[in-house]
Amino acid sequence: MKKLQILGTGCAKCIKLAANTEEAAKKAGIDYEIEKVTDINQIMKFGVMMTPALVVDGKVKVVGKVLPPAEIENLIKD
């Protein structure tokens, strides 16, 4: 099961990245779990200074931008 984490304080971009990530995971047909990390201290532990960010299985994949579902799908398939 893939662990997908959305790092962000809940802004509009963070919400959009979460929605796009969920759409991408469903299209990819994988088992996944999405977690929204809103605590700034937890976010900083990933070394992320700009949100939103996407973490796949503990690895930061995207920082500071909202990718479309097709691009996210490529990132989570690897």
N, C-alpha and C positions, 0 to 999 in steps of 0.2 A: 504494500500500500504506500502510495506517495503521500508525503506530508507537505502540504502547500501552506505557506504562511504569508499573510499580507501584513506588512509593517506600516503602520500609520495611525494617526490620531483620530481618524474618522472623518477626514475632509472629503469633499466631493470626488477628488481624484482617487483617494483610497477606496472609496465605495465602488467606483467604476472599475478599478483594477481587480477588486474582489469579484465583481460580477463577470468580468471578462475571463478571469482565471477559472471560475466555476464553469462557464460556458465551454472553455477550452478543454477542461478535464472531462466533461461529459462527452464532447465530440471525440476525444481521444479514446474513450471507452475504457479508462483505467479506474482502478480502485484508488480512491483518494480521500483525504481528510483536509478540510480547510480550517485554518485557525487565524483569527484576526488578533494581531499583537498591537495593542494600543498604548502600553506602558512605555514611556520614553526610556527608562532604564533598561528594559528588555531589548528595545530597538537598538540602543547604543551598544549592547553586548555583541550584536552582529557587525558592528563597525559601520553602521549606516548613519550618515549625517543628514540625509535628504530623503523625504518620503514623497510618494509611496514607494515601497520596495516589495519585491517578490522573492521569497526564499523557497527553494525546492530541496527537500530532504537535507536541510541544514546548510545549504549553499546559497549565497546571495546571487540571484540571477539578473535582477533588474533594480535599478535605483533611480528615483526621481522622475519616472515617466510612466505613462499608462500605455501599455502595448495592446494592440488588437488581439482578439482571441486566437487568430491563426498563428501569430508569432509566439504566443504563450504556449500553444499546443506543441510547437516544435521544441520549446525549452523543456517541457515536462515529459516529453517522450524519451529524451536521452537518458 
